[in-house]
Amino acid sequence: MRLGFIGTGTIAAAIVEGLSKARVSSLEIVVSPRNATIAQVLEARFANVRAAKSNQAVLDATDLVVLAVRPQVAEEVLRGLRFRRGHQVVSLVAAWPIDRVRSMVAPATTVARAAPLPFVANLIGPTALYDAPKAVVELFDHLGSAMPVESEEAFDALMATTSIMGSYFELLHTVSTWLAGAGLSEGLGAQFASQIFYALGSTARCAPSSDFAALREEFSTKGGLNEQLAERLAAAGVFSAVHSGLDGVMERLRGSSTTFRSKHVTAP
């Protein structure tokens, strides 16, 4: 497989690193010079990676092309590039529906959307996929868990939830700084907090049921400390704010001027 990247930022670099760790056989990778520093680092680190002299040179040398550019500059970058009918295209361009991508990469017709996360560098985490052929699903399965969906609406919903990453780390920061204020060293507080979150994530992933409400009850003794904090957060509107915040992200992804509301609300 000859794999090319138009755009060489954080996510593109994470995919390249992950594929190297996964040791995908017979894979040649060509990266664009859009971020020359990252392109040169990747070329130096991995024997099967080379930096092209232009974005068009990436297209000319590859069969499967990943569009890894920001939506603000995607049209400018793609305009004037010559795609082949035989190209398979994977778009990482957030908020660009698949029909818009197709209009920019014609005459190529095999177009998929993907939402890989930085964790793919370490071969973990899910990648949402829409309209992806088998080869694309298999490629992202090497990087963690490929999760293809059957509608673009479902893809947008999965992509919306990836916006929680910054909030997750802010919550970790809040807990660790609270511990520092309680007299613990900054390093110990951060390590303790991160280990709790790691253990909780592992528990959720390994639980025989995906009923997170049941897990909440299991981990919240009646009248106990967990129940106390959850009730305090609920009273402050934290969980409702997460729900409405995801609605807002969904509106942005869909480029909609109308208000989006998820059908289900779970009260803590």
N, C-alpha and C positions, 0 to 999 in steps of 0.2 A: 504494500500500500504506500502511495506517495501522498503525504498529508501536508497541506499548506495552511499558513495562518496569515490573514490580512489583519494587521494590528498585532502588536507584541507587547501587551501590558501584563498586569498581574495574573489575570486568569489564564491567558495564553501560556505564560511561563509555568503556571501551576500544572496545566495539562501536559506540557512537554516533560516536566520533571516527573509527573506521575507515570506517564507512559514509559519513561526510561526505567523507573523503579519496577514497573510491571513487566519489563523485558518483553514487550510485544515484538514478536519476530517479524523480520522482513519489513520493517517500517522505516521509511525515509521521511524526514521532516524538513520543510523549508519555511523559514520565518521571514516576515517582511521587515524592512529596515525602518519602519515607522518610529519605533523606539530603538535607536541604534545601539544604545548601551545594553539593553536587555538582550537584543538579538545577538550581539557579540559575546555576551556572557554565556548564553545558551549554546552557541556554536562552539565555544571553548570547552564547555563542560561535557557535552554529549557528542559522541563520535558520529551519530546518525543525523545530526542537525547541522544545517548550513543556513547562513543568512543570505537572502537574495538582494540584488541591487535595487529592486523596485517591486511594487505590489504586482505589476503585470508579470514580472519574472516569476513570482510565486505561482500565479495562475498557469503560466506556460509550463511549469515543471511538475505540477501536481494534479491529482484526480479528485481528491476529497479536500474541500476548502472550508476552513472555519473563519467566519467573519467575527473578529474579536475587537470591534471598535465601538466607541461610545455613540449613543444615538444622536448626540448633538453634532457629530462630525461624519456620521456614517454615509450620508448622501454625498457629501463632498468627496470622501475617500473612494466611494464605489463608482461615482460618475466617470465615465470614460474608460473603465476597465473592460476588457474583452473576455467574457466567459465563454466556455465551450458548451455545446449541448450535452456532452458526456460528463460534465462536472457534477459532483454531488456537493451540495452546499449546506453547511450547518451554521445557522445564524445565532449568535449570542447577543444580538443587538436588542437591548431591553426596550419594551414598548413598541417594537415594530412588528405588526402582524405579518403572517407568512405571505400574504398576497403582496404586501409592499416590498418584501424582500425579493419575491419572484420578479417583480417589475424591474428591479435593479440588476438582476443577475441573468436575465434572458440572454441567450436562448436556453440556458440551463433550466431544467424543469424539476429536478430532484432536489427539493429544498426542505430542510428540517429546522426546527427551533430547539435550542438546548439552553439549560440554565445551570452550568457547572459552578461549583463554589470553590473557594481557595483550598479547601481540605483535600481536593483531588490530588494535590501534590503528594499527599501521604496515603493515597489509595483508600480514603474513607469518605463517607457522606453520600447523599443522594444527588443525582442529576436528573432533573425533569426533562423529558423529551416529548416533542410533538411531531407527528408525521415523519418519524425517523425510519429509514430502511434498516434492514437487519445488520448491515455492516457498521452503521453508526451506533446502534444499540449495543452491539458487541464491543465497540471501541470504548464507550463510556462505562461499560460493565467492568472493564479492566481497572477503572479508576475509583471504584466504590460500588455503588448500586445505581444502575440505570433504571429510571422509572418512566417508561413511556405512557402517555395518556392518549385518549381517543378524540379529544376536542381541544380547540385552542382556548376555550373558556377554562377548562380544567388546568391547562398548562399555566395560564395567567394566575389562577388561584394558588398553585404551588409556588410560582415565582414570587407572588406577593409575600408569602410566608418567609422567604429568604431575607426579607427586610428586618427580621427580628435579631439578626446577628449583632448589630451595634448595641441594641438594648440589652442583649444577653451579657455582653461584656461590661456595660454600664452597671448592671445589677451586680456582677462580680466585683467591680470596682467599689460599689457602695458597701458591700459586705466586708471586703478586705480593709477599706478605710475605716469602717466602724470598729473593726477589730483592732486596728492601729490606735484608734482613739481610746479603746478600752485597755491599752497598755501593752499589747503584743507587738513584737517586731513586725515591720512591714513585710519582710520575706515570709515569716511564719504565717501571718494572717492570709497573705495571698495564696500560699500553698494549701492551707487548710480549706479556704473557700473553693479553690479550683478542684480539690479532691472531692469535696461534697458534690459539686456540680457534675464532675465526671462520673461519680458513683450513681447519681440520680439518672443521668443519661443512659448509663449501662443498664440500670434496672428497668427503665422504660423500654429499651430496645429488646431486652431478653424476657420481658414479662409474657406469659402465655396469652394474655389478653391485651388488646390495645385500648381497653377501657380506662382512660386516664382518670376519670372521675372515681373509679373504684380504687385506683392506686392512691389518689388523694385521700380517700377515706381511710385506707389502710395505713397511710403514713401520718395521719392526723388523729391522735388519740383525743377522745371526747374530753374537753376541758383542758387539753394539753397545750404545749408551747406552739406546735405547728398550727393548731386551730386558732390560737390567739392571733398569730401574725397574719394568717390568711384572712381572718375576719377584719382585721385592721386594714389590710390592703384593699379588700372588697369594699369596705365602707368609704375608703378614700377614692374609689372609682378606678383603681389601677387596672383591674381585669377588663372592665368595660372600655377603658381607654385603649387597651390593646386591641380589642375587637373593632372599635370604631377606627383605630389607626390603620388596621389591615384593610378595612373598607376603603379608606382614603388612598392607600397604596394601589388597590385594585382599580380605583377610578383613574389614577394616573397611568397605570399600565395600559388601560383600555383607551386612553385619550378621551375619556368621556366627560361631558359637561353635566351629565345627570348623576344623581346621587346613587351610589351602590350600597346595598345592604345585604349582608349575608343572611340566609334564612334561619340559621340556628344560633342561639345564644345560650351558652352554658354558664350558669351562675356558680361561683365558688361556694 
